[in-house]
Amino acid sequence: MNVNISSRGALFLVFVGIVLAVAGSVVAHVTGGAAWRYLIVIGGLLQSIGWVLYLRRIRGGAV
């Protein structure tokens, strides 16, 4: 799979992941609902994907 994404785009994914994870954590804590944990997981996945894409872009493919 060949994905061409800029460094800025990859860091945007990381930022969106952080926002989703924090929002999910706050809402899960306030409401006590376990369903909000899925939002936390999605945020973590977006962060991971963003960091991998960013490091791949910076290091030239050697992650």
Biopython code that builds the backbone (N, CA, C, O; Angstrom):
import numpy as np
from Bio.PDB.StructureBuilder import StructureBuilder

atoms = [
    (1, "MET", "N", (0.836, -1.170, 0.000)),
    (1, "MET", "CA", (0.000, 0.000, 0.000)),
    (1, "MET", "C", (0.880, 1.232, 0.000)),
    (1, "MET", "O", (1.703, 1.418, 0.897)),
    (2, "ASN", "N", (0.710, 2.061, -0.991)),
    (2, "ASN", "CA", (1.513, 3.253, -1.124)),
    (2, "ASN", "C", (0.656, 4.465, -0.791)),
    (2, "ASN", "O", (-0.245, 4.826, -1.548)),
    (3, "VAL", "N", (0.939, 5.087, 0.341)),
    (3, "VAL", "CA", (0.171, 6.245, 0.782)),
    (3, "VAL", "C", (1.075, 7.460, 0.725)),
    (3, "VAL", "O", (2.127, 7.493, 1.363)),
    (4, "ASN", "N", (0.661, 8.455, -0.040)),
    (4, "ASN", "CA", (1.403, 9.709, -0.105)),
    (4, "ASN", "C", (0.658, 10.752, 0.708)),
    (4, "ASN", "O", (-0.427, 11.196, 0.334)),
    (5, "ILE", "N", (1.254, 11.132, 1.820)),
    (5, "ILE", "CA", (0.642, 12.124, 2.695)),
    (5, "ILE", "C", (1.754, 13.037, 3.186)),
    (5, "ILE", "O", (2.880, 12.593, 3.412)),
    (6, "SER", "N", (1.435, 14.300, 3.347)),
    (6, "SER", "CA", (2.444, 15.246, 3.793)),
    (6, "SER", "C", (2.691, 15.094, 5.289)),
    (6, "SER", "O", (1.911, 14.458, 5.998)),
    (7, "SER", "N", (3.761, 15.672, 5.747)),
    (7, "SER", "CA", (4.063, 15.649, 7.179)),
    (7, "SER", "C", (2.976, 16.375, 7.953)),
    (7, "SER", "O", (2.599, 15.970, 9.052)),
    (8, "ARG", "N", (2.481, 17.450, 7.365)),
    (8, "ARG", "CA", (1.432, 18.226, 8.009)),
    (8, "ARG", "C", (0.141, 17.408, 8.127)),
    (8, "ARG", "O", (-0.547, 17.472, 9.146)),
    (9, "GLY", "N", (-0.180, 16.648, 7.092)),
    (9, "GLY", "CA", (-1.370, 15.804, 7.119)),
    (9, "GLY", "C", (-1.262, 14.700, 8.155)),
    (9, "GLY", "O", (-2.238, 14.378, 8.833)),
    (10, "ALA", "N", (-0.071, 14.119, 8.276)),
    (10, "ALA", "CA", (0.143, 13.063, 9.258)),
    (10, "ALA", "C", (0.018, 13.617, 10.673)),
    (10, "ALA", "O", (-0.582, 12.978, 11.537)),
    (11, "LEU", "N", (0.577, 14.793, 10.916)),
    (11, "LEU", "CA", (0.470, 15.397, 12.238)),
    (11, "LEU", "C", (-0.961, 15.848, 12.527)),
    (11, "LEU", "O", (-1.371, 15.893, 13.687)),
    (12, "PHE", "N", (-1.718, 16.178, 11.491)),
    (12, "PHE", "CA", (-3.136, 16.493, 11.671)),
    (12, "PHE", "C", (-3.888, 15.258, 12.164)),
    (12, "PHE", "O", (-4.757, 15.367, 13.029)),
    (13, "LEU", "N", (-3.556, 14.074, 11.615)),
    (13, "LEU", "CA", (-4.170, 12.838, 12.103)),
    (13, "LEU", "C", (-3.844, 12.610, 13.575)),
    (13, "LEU", "O", (-4.707, 12.191, 14.346)),
    (14, "VAL", "N", (-2.614, 12.881, 13.963)),
    (14, "VAL", "CA", (-2.212, 12.732, 15.360)),
    (14, "VAL", "C", (-3.033, 13.678, 16.241)),
    (14, "VAL", "O", (-3.528, 13.281, 17.296)),
    (15, "PHE", "N", (-3.173, 14.923, 15.803)),
    (15, "PHE", "CA", (-3.921, 15.906, 16.580)),
    (15, "PHE", "C", (-5.389, 15.510, 16.721)),
    (15, "PHE", "O", (-5.961, 15.609, 17.806)),
    (16, "VAL", "N", (-5.995, 15.061, 15.623)),
    (16, "VAL", "CA", (-7.394, 14.624, 15.677)),
    (16, "VAL", "C", (-7.541, 13.430, 16.616)),
    (16, "VAL", "O", (-8.515, 13.336, 17.363)),
    (17, "GLY", "N", (-6.573, 12.523, 16.576)),
    (17, "GLY", "CA", (-6.597, 11.381, 17.480)),
    (17, "GLY", "C", (-6.512, 11.787, 18.937)),
    (17, "GLY", "O", (-7.194, 11.218, 19.789)),
    (18, "ILE", "N", (-5.672, 12.774, 19.225)),
    (18, "ILE", "CA", (-5.555, 13.267, 20.598)),
    (18, "ILE", "C", (-6.870, 13.884, 21.056)),
    (18, "ILE", "O", (-7.330, 13.625, 22.168)),
    (19, "VAL", "N", (-7.472, 14.700, 20.196)),
    (19, "VAL", "CA", (-8.740, 15.347, 20.556)),
    (19, "VAL", "C", (-9.831, 14.304, 20.809)),
    (19, "VAL", "O", (-10.579, 14.409, 21.781)),
    (20, "LEU", "N", (-9.920, 13.303, 19.938)),
    (20, "LEU", "CA", (-10.943, 12.263, 20.116)),
    (20, "LEU", "C", (-10.707, 11.460, 21.391)),
    (20, "LEU", "O", (-11.652, 11.151, 22.117)),
    (21, "ALA", "N", (-9.461, 11.126, 21.661)),
    (21, "ALA", "CA", (-9.159, 10.340, 22.857)),
    (21, "ALA", "C", (-9.466, 11.128, 24.134)),
    (21, "ALA", "O", (-10.029, 10.581, 25.083)),
    (22, "VAL", "N", (-9.101, 12.390, 24.157)),
    (22, "VAL", "CA", (-9.366, 13.210, 25.341)),
    (22, "VAL", "C", (-10.867, 13.434, 25.506)),
    (22, "VAL", "O", (-11.391, 13.335, 26.616)),
    (23, "ALA", "N", (-11.555, 13.732, 24.412)),
    (23, "ALA", "CA", (-13.007, 13.937, 24.489)),
    (23, "ALA", "C", (-13.705, 12.662, 24.959)),
    (23, "ALA", "O", (-14.600, 12.717, 25.802)),
    (24, "GLY", "N", (-13.300, 11.523, 24.419)),
    (24, "GLY", "CA", (-13.881, 10.262, 24.847)),
    (24, "GLY", "C", (-13.612, 9.965, 26.302)),
    (24, "GLY", "O", (-14.483, 9.447, 27.001)),
    (25, "SER", "N", (-12.419, 10.285, 26.771)),
    (25, "SER", "CA", (-12.079, 10.063, 28.179)),
    (25, "SER", "C", (-12.929, 10.931, 29.097)),
    (25, "SER", "O", (-13.433, 10.461, 30.117)),
    (26, "VAL", "N", (-13.083, 12.194, 28.731)),
    (26, "VAL", "CA", (-13.863, 13.110, 29.561)),
    (26, "VAL", "C", (-15.329, 12.679, 29.597)),
    (26, "VAL", "O", (-15.932, 12.618, 30.669)),
    (27, "VAL", "N", (-15.899, 12.382, 28.435)),
    (27, "VAL", "CA", (-17.313, 11.994, 28.378)),
    (27, "VAL", "C", (-17.538, 10.659, 29.093)),
    (27, "VAL", "O", (-18.545, 10.496, 29.782)),
    (28, "ALA", "N", (-16.628, 9.716, 28.941)),
    (28, "ALA", "CA", (-16.766, 8.430, 29.630)),
    (28, "ALA", "C", (-16.705, 8.614, 31.144)),
    (28, "ALA", "O", (-17.418, 7.941, 31.889)),
    (29, "HIS", "N", (-15.853, 9.527, 31.588)),
    (29, "HIS", "CA", (-15.744, 9.776, 33.023)),
    (29, "HIS", "C", (-16.990, 10.473, 33.565)),
    (29, "HIS", "O", (-17.489, 10.123, 34.634)),
    (30, "VAL", "N", (-17.486, 11.457, 32.825)),
    (30, "VAL", "CA", (-18.641, 12.224, 33.292)),
    (30, "VAL", "C", (-19.916, 11.380, 33.282)),
    (30, "VAL", "O", (-20.682, 11.397, 34.245)),
    (31, "THR", "N", (-20.141, 10.643, 32.192)),
    (31, "THR", "CA", (-21.384, 9.887, 32.062)),
    (31, "THR", "C", (-21.296, 8.494, 32.678)),
    (31, "THR", "O", (-22.319, 7.909, 33.032)),
    (32, "GLY", "N", (-20.118, 7.973, 32.806)),
    (32, "GLY", "CA", (-19.955, 6.626, 33.328)),
    (32, "GLY", "C", (-20.294, 5.552, 32.307)),
    (32, "GLY", "O", (-20.360, 4.370, 32.643)),
    (33, "GLY", "N", (-20.509, 5.959, 31.060)),
    (33, "GLY", "CA", (-20.864, 5.005, 30.012)),
    (33, "GLY", "C", (-19.642, 4.339, 29.412)),
    (33, "GLY", "O", (-18.648, 4.991, 29.094)),
    (34, "ALA", "N", (-19.734, 3.031, 29.266)),
    (34, "ALA", "CA", (-18.608, 2.272, 28.718)),
    (34, "ALA", "C", (-18.526, 2.385, 27.194)),
    (34, "ALA", "O", (-17.483, 2.096, 26.608)),
    (35, "ALA", "N", (-19.615, 2.802, 26.554)),
    (35, "ALA", "CA", (-19.630, 2.892, 25.094)),
    (35, "ALA", "C", (-18.673, 3.962, 24.573)),
    (35, "ALA", "O", (-18.239, 3.891, 23.423)),
    (36, "TRP", "N", (-18.345, 4.935, 25.390)),
    (36, "TRP", "CA", (-17.437, 6.000, 24.963)),
    (36, "TRP", "C", (-15.995, 5.509, 24.840)),
    (36, "TRP", "O", (-15.141, 6.204, 24.289)),
    (37, "ARG", "N", (-15.735, 4.326, 25.349)),
    (37, "ARG", "CA", (-14.379, 3.777, 25.227)),
    (37, "ARG", "C", (-14.002, 3.525, 23.777)),
    (37, "ARG", "O", (-12.823, 3.554, 23.424)),
    (38, "TYR", "N", (-15.003, 3.277, 22.935)),
    (38, "TYR", "CA", (-14.722, 3.087, 21.512)),
    (38, "TYR", "C", (-14.134, 4.351, 20.895)),
    (38, "TYR", "O", (-13.267, 4.275, 20.025)),
    (39, "LEU", "N", (-14.604, 5.510, 21.343)),
    (39, "LEU", "CA", (-14.056, 6.772, 20.855)),
    (39, "LEU", "C", (-12.598, 6.919, 21.285)),
    (39, "LEU", "O", (-11.772, 7.436, 20.533)),
    (40, "ILE", "N", (-12.294, 6.469, 22.480)),
    (40, "ILE", "CA", (-10.913, 6.512, 22.970)),
    (40, "ILE", "C", (-10.026, 5.608, 22.124)),
    (40, "ILE", "O", (-8.905, 5.984, 21.780)),
    (41, "VAL", "N", (-10.515, 4.427, 21.789)),
    (41, "VAL", "CA", (-9.746, 3.486, 20.963)),
    (41, "VAL", "C", (-9.529, 4.046, 19.566)),
    (41, "VAL", "O", (-8.431, 3.946, 19.020)),
    (42, "ILE", "N", (-10.572, 4.637, 18.983)),
    (42, "ILE", "CA", (-10.433, 5.232, 17.652)),
    (42, "ILE", "C", (-9.406, 6.360, 17.681)),
    (42, "ILE", "O", (-8.599, 6.495, 16.762)),
    (43, "GLY", "N", (-9.439, 7.167, 18.737)),
    (43, "GLY", "CA", (-8.446, 8.232, 18.882)),
    (43, "GLY", "C", (-7.032, 7.686, 18.967)),
    (43, "GLY", "O", (-6.110, 8.234, 18.364)),
    (44, "GLY", "N", (-6.865, 6.610, 19.713)),
    (44, "GLY", "CA", (-5.540, 5.989, 19.815)),
    (44, "GLY", "C", (-5.063, 5.414, 18.494)),
    (44, "GLY", "O", (-3.885, 5.519, 18.152)),
    (45, "LEU", "N", (-5.979, 4.807, 17.754)),
    (45, "LEU", "CA", (-5.613, 4.267, 16.435)),
    (45, "LEU", "C", (-5.215, 5.374, 15.473)),
    (45, "LEU", "O", (-4.241, 5.238, 14.732)),
    (46, "LEU", "N", (-5.971, 6.475, 15.483)),
    (46, "LEU", "CA", (-5.615, 7.600, 14.604)),
    (46, "LEU", "C", (-4.249, 8.168, 14.966)),
    (46, "LEU", "O", (-3.465, 8.524, 14.086)),
    (47, "GLN", "N", (-3.968, 8.249, 16.253)),
    (47, "GLN", "CA", (-2.649, 8.730, 16.672)),
    (47, "GLN", "C", (-1.548, 7.805, 16.164)),
    (47, "GLN", "O", (-0.534, 8.267, 15.642)),
    (48, "SER", "N", (-1.748, 6.517, 16.317)),
    (48, "SER", "CA", (-0.741, 5.547, 15.872)),
    (48, "SER", "C", (-0.519, 5.626, 14.374)),
    (48, "SER", "O", (0.623, 5.648, 13.914)),
    (49, "ILE", "N", (-1.596, 5.670, 13.612)),
    (49, "ILE", "CA", (-1.485, 5.765, 12.153)),
    (49, "ILE", "C", (-0.784, 7.062, 11.763)),
    (49, "ILE", "O", (0.071, 7.068, 10.877)),
    (50, "GLY", "N", (-1.144, 8.151, 12.417)),
    (50, "GLY", "CA", (-0.514, 9.439, 12.114)),
    (50, "GLY", "C", (0.974, 9.439, 12.391)),
    (50, "GLY", "O", (1.756, 9.955, 11.593)),
    (51, "TRP", "N", (1.377, 8.859, 13.530)),
    (51, "TRP", "CA", (2.807, 8.817, 13.848)),
    (51, "TRP", "C", (3.581, 7.931, 12.878)),
    (51, "TRP", "O", (4.698, 8.265, 12.484)),
    (52, "VAL", "N", (2.990, 6.805, 12.494)),
    (52, "VAL", "CA", (3.668, 5.923, 11.536)),
    (52, "VAL", "C", (3.849, 6.634, 10.203)),
    (52, "VAL", "O", (4.927, 6.581, 9.610)),
    (53, "LEU", "N", (2.798, 7.300, 9.728)),
    (53, "LEU", "CA", (2.902, 8.024, 8.460)),
    (53, "LEU", "C", (3.908, 9.167, 8.555)),
    (53, "LEU", "O", (4.657, 9.416, 7.611)),
    (54, "TYR", "N", (3.928, 9.859, 9.685)),
    (54, "TYR", "CA", (4.867, 10.954, 9.866)),
    (54, "TYR", "C", (6.311, 10.452, 9.874)),
    (54, "TYR", "O", (7.175, 11.022, 9.208)),
    (55, "LEU", "N", (6.565, 9.388, 10.629)),
    (55, "LEU", "CA", (7.931, 8.864, 10.700)),
    (55, "LEU", "C", (8.367, 8.265, 9.368)),
    (55, "LEU", "O", (9.538, 8.357, 8.999)),
    (56, "ARG", "N", (7.434, 7.654, 8.647)),
    (56, "ARG", "CA", (7.756, 7.121, 7.330)),
    (56, "ARG", "C", (8.146, 8.254, 6.389)),
    (56, "ARG", "O", (9.067, 8.113, 5.584)),
    (57, "ARG", "N", (7.446, 9.371, 6.494)),
    (57, "ARG", "CA", (7.729, 10.518, 5.640)),
    (57, "ARG", "C", (9.089, 11.137, 5.997)),
    (57, "ARG", "O", (9.871, 11.486, 5.113)),
    (58, "ILE", "N", (9.359, 11.268, 7.299)),
    (58, "ILE", "CA", (10.593, 11.901, 7.755)),
    (58, "ILE", "C", (11.808, 11.016, 7.457)),
    (58, "ILE", "O", (12.833, 11.509, 6.986)),
    (59, "ARG", "N", (11.695, 9.710, 7.731)),
    (59, "ARG", "CA", (12.840, 8.811, 7.590)),
    (59, "ARG", "C", (12.969, 8.221, 6.201)),
    (59, "ARG", "O", (13.911, 7.471, 5.944)),
    (60, "GLY", "N", (12.071, 8.528, 5.312)),
    (60, "GLY", "CA", (12.180, 8.036, 3.951)),
    (60, "GLY", "C", (11.728, 6.592, 3.782)),
    (60, "GLY", "O", (12.189, 5.902, 2.872)),
    (61, "GLY", "N", (10.843, 6.132, 4.637)),
    (61, "GLY", "CA", (10.289, 4.796, 4.468)),
    (61, "GLY", "C", (10.845, 3.763, 5.427)),
    (61, "GLY", "O", (10.290, 2.669, 5.533)),
    (62, "ALA", "N", (11.919, 4.074, 6.126)),
    (62, "ALA", "CA", (12.509, 3.120, 7.065)),
    (62, "ALA", "C", (11.946, 3.360, 8.456)),
    (62, "ALA", "O", (12.449, 4.196, 9.207)),
    (63, "VAL", "N", (10.900, 2.621, 8.790)),
    (63, "VAL", "CA", (10.295, 2.797, 10.115)),
    (63, "VAL", "C", (10.751, 1.685, 11.013)),
    (63, "VAL", "O", (10.362, 1.636, 12.180)),
]
sb = StructureBuilder()
sb.init_structure("model")
sb.init_model(0)
sb.init_chain("A")
sb.init_seg("    ")
for serial, (resi, resn, name, xyz) in enumerate(atoms, 1):
    if name == "N":
        sb.init_residue(resn, " ", resi, " ")
    sb.init_atom(name, np.array(xyz, "f"), 0.0, 1.0, " ", f" {name:<3s}", serial, name[0])
structure = sb.get_structure()
